[in-house]
Amino acid sequence: YEKLISGKYMGELVRLVLIKLVNEGLLFNGEASEPLKTRGGFETRFVSQVESDSGDRKQIYNILSTLGVLPSELDCDMVRLVCESVSTRSAHMCAAGLAAVINVICERRSQEALKITVGVDGSVYKLHPCFQDRFHKIVRELTPHCDITFIQSEEGSGRGAALISAVACKMAACMMTQ
């Protein structure tokens, strides 16, 4: 699941789609550069940068040029579409996972409406120009009876692990005294 949605793999997913389009003769006149053929050659930060392009395609052109490709305007538009598709898919899959958990919580509490706060962390969530909005929108669509507040957490994994350990220790202590 993580390989489908995380920043660690997003650039590689885009690269694989781009290579498929090149091989089908639909992109870069059917010719890929060595950096583009190389695993990890299209970094996730490029996905964010492509989607941050102001519409003049300069940023997209510069990124592709550093990868050894001289793109046409149509190539730039196609690369942007691929980046948007992969990052949107990631946001939707991540949202679906969270929405499923929230809906189970709502069902188990037998509540028609649930007010919940969700801590979110991760480089894509923090740095991608559109991920947060796409993610929030889909979570809310999939949990129509919930009032969800999203809080961006800092150093989430370390603090989360510490919190879980503290709760587990307290629960264990409570069980021993009973």
PLY file of the C-alpha trace (Angstrom):
ply
format ascii 1.0
element vertex 178
property float x
property float y
property float z
element edge 177
property int vertex1
property int vertex2
end_header
0.00 0.00 0.00
2.79 2.43 0.91
4.47 1.84 -2.45
1.30 3.06 -4.14
1.01 6.32 -2.23
4.20 7.50 -0.57
6.65 10.15 -1.64
9.40 7.57 -1.65
7.86 5.98 -4.75
5.83 8.74 -6.41
8.64 9.97 -8.65
9.43 6.43 -9.72
5.80 5.78 -10.62
5.82 8.91 -12.78
9.08 7.81 -14.41
7.61 4.40 -15.28
4.56 6.01 -16.89
6.78 8.41 -18.83
8.93 5.53 -20.10
5.79 3.68 -21.22
4.65 6.76 -23.14
8.12 7.11 -24.70
8.12 3.44 -25.72
4.73 3.93 -27.36
6.10 6.92 -29.28
3.77 9.35 -27.51
6.39 11.39 -25.65
9.78 12.94 -26.46
9.60 11.67 -30.05
9.95 8.14 -28.73
13.40 8.74 -27.23
14.26 8.71 -23.53
17.48 10.03 -22.02
19.69 7.83 -19.86
18.71 9.68 -16.65
15.04 9.08 -17.48
15.74 5.40 -18.14
17.52 5.09 -14.79
15.60 3.90 -11.77
15.13 6.84 -9.41
15.97 9.28 -12.21
12.71 11.19 -11.84
12.65 12.30 -8.21
9.47 12.92 -6.25
10.45 16.56 -5.78
10.12 16.90 -9.56
6.45 15.88 -9.28
5.83 18.78 -6.89
7.85 21.17 -9.03
6.02 20.18 -12.21
2.67 20.74 -10.52
3.90 24.09 -9.19
4.60 25.33 -12.72
2.83 28.64 -13.33
1.43 27.53 -16.68
4.22 28.88 -18.86
5.90 25.44 -18.79
9.31 26.96 -17.95
9.73 24.96 -14.77
8.68 21.74 -16.49
11.00 22.46 -19.40
13.93 23.12 -17.02
13.34 19.89 -15.08
13.15 17.81 -18.25
16.22 19.56 -19.66
18.23 18.61 -16.57
17.17 15.03 -17.30
18.62 15.29 -20.80
15.35 15.70 -22.66
14.40 18.61 -24.94
10.61 18.60 -24.65
7.98 20.21 -26.84
5.09 22.15 -25.28
2.91 19.07 -25.74
5.55 16.93 -23.97
5.52 19.38 -21.05
1.71 19.23 -20.88
1.78 15.43 -20.94
4.40 15.27 -18.17
2.26 17.60 -16.07
-0.79 15.40 -16.66
1.16 12.29 -15.62
2.40 14.01 -12.45
-1.10 15.22 -11.59
-2.56 11.77 -12.21
-0.03 9.96 -10.03
-0.20 12.46 -7.15
-4.01 12.60 -7.29
-4.17 8.80 -7.23
-1.87 8.83 -4.22
-4.00 11.40 -2.38
-7.19 9.44 -3.16
-5.76 6.10 -2.02
-4.41 7.64 1.17
-7.76 9.33 1.79
-9.65 6.08 1.22
-7.54 4.30 3.84
-8.10 7.01 6.44
-11.81 7.31 5.62
-12.25 3.56 6.13
-10.71 3.81 9.61
-12.82 6.85 10.51
-16.02 5.13 9.31
-15.22 2.05 11.42
-14.68 4.28 14.46
-18.02 5.97 13.79
-19.81 2.61 13.43
-18.26 1.12 16.57
-19.28 4.13 18.60
-22.77 3.87 17.13
-22.76 7.55 16.37
-24.53 9.19 13.48
-22.07 12.08 13.56
-18.48 12.03 14.73
-16.17 14.91 15.50
-12.56 13.83 15.13
-9.09 15.35 14.89
-6.49 13.63 12.71
-2.76 14.27 12.96
-1.04 14.03 9.58
2.66 13.92 8.79
4.81 13.27 5.76
6.85 15.11 3.19
4.29 14.79 0.39
1.53 16.09 2.66
3.71 19.02 3.72
5.48 19.89 0.49
3.34 18.91 -2.50
1.36 21.92 -3.74
-1.99 20.10 -4.14
-1.82 16.92 -2.06
-3.36 18.32 1.15
-6.40 19.78 -0.58
-7.03 16.65 -2.65
-6.57 14.41 0.41
-8.86 16.48 2.68
-11.56 16.72 0.00
-11.75 12.96 -0.57
-11.62 12.05 3.13
-14.55 14.39 3.74
-16.50 13.01 0.75
-16.03 9.45 2.03
-16.99 10.35 5.62
-20.07 12.54 5.13
-21.26 12.28 8.74
-17.97 13.30 10.30
-16.56 16.65 11.26
-12.84 16.19 10.67
-10.08 18.55 11.71
-6.66 17.90 10.22
-3.56 18.91 12.16
-0.13 18.79 10.59
2.13 17.07 13.08
5.85 17.59 13.35
8.18 14.65 13.80
5.09 12.46 13.80
6.63 9.00 13.67
8.97 9.56 16.62
6.33 11.19 18.79
3.73 8.66 17.71
5.95 5.75 18.70
6.65 7.37 22.08
2.93 7.99 22.65
2.00 4.42 21.76
4.69 3.08 24.11
3.46 5.29 26.95
-0.17 4.22 26.45
0.84 0.53 26.26
2.86 0.80 29.47
-0.02 2.52 31.27
-2.49 -0.11 30.04
-0.15 -2.89 31.16
0.22 -1.29 34.59
-3.57 -0.97 34.92
-4.05 -4.64 33.98
-1.48 -5.76 36.56
-3.26 -3.91 39.38
-6.62 -5.48 38.53
0 1
1 2
2 3
3 4
4 5
5 6
6 7
7 8
8 9
9 10
10 11
11 12
12 13
13 14
14 15
15 16
16 17
17 18
18 19
19 20
20 21
21 22
22 23
23 24
24 25
25 26
26 27
27 28
28 29
29 30
30 31
31 32
32 33
33 34
34 35
35 36
36 37
37 38
38 39
39 40
40 41
41 42
42 43
43 44
44 45
45 46
46 47
47 48
48 49
49 50
50 51
51 52
52 53
53 54
54 55
55 56
56 57
57 58
58 59
59 60
60 61
61 62
62 63
63 64
64 65
65 66
66 67
67 68
68 69
69 70
70 71
71 72
72 73
73 74
74 75
75 76
76 77
77 78
78 79
79 80
80 81
81 82
82 83
83 84
84 85
85 86
86 87
87 88
88 89
89 90
90 91
91 92
92 93
93 94
94 95
95 96
96 97
97 98
98 99
99 100
100 101
101 102
102 103
103 104
104 105
105 106
106 107
107 108
108 109
109 110
110 111
111 112
112 113
113 114
114 115
115 116
116 117
117 118
118 119
119 120
120 121
121 122
122 123
123 124
124 125
125 126
126 127
127 128
128 129
129 130
130 131
131 132
132 133
133 134
134 135
135 136
136 137
137 138
138 139
139 140
140 141
141 142
142 143
143 144
144 145
145 146
146 147
147 148
148 149
149 150
150 151
151 152
152 153
153 154
154 155
155 156
156 157
157 158
158 159
159 160
160 161
161 162
162 163
163 164
164 165
165 166
166 167
167 168
168 169
169 170
170 171
171 172
172 173
173 174
174 175
175 176
176 177
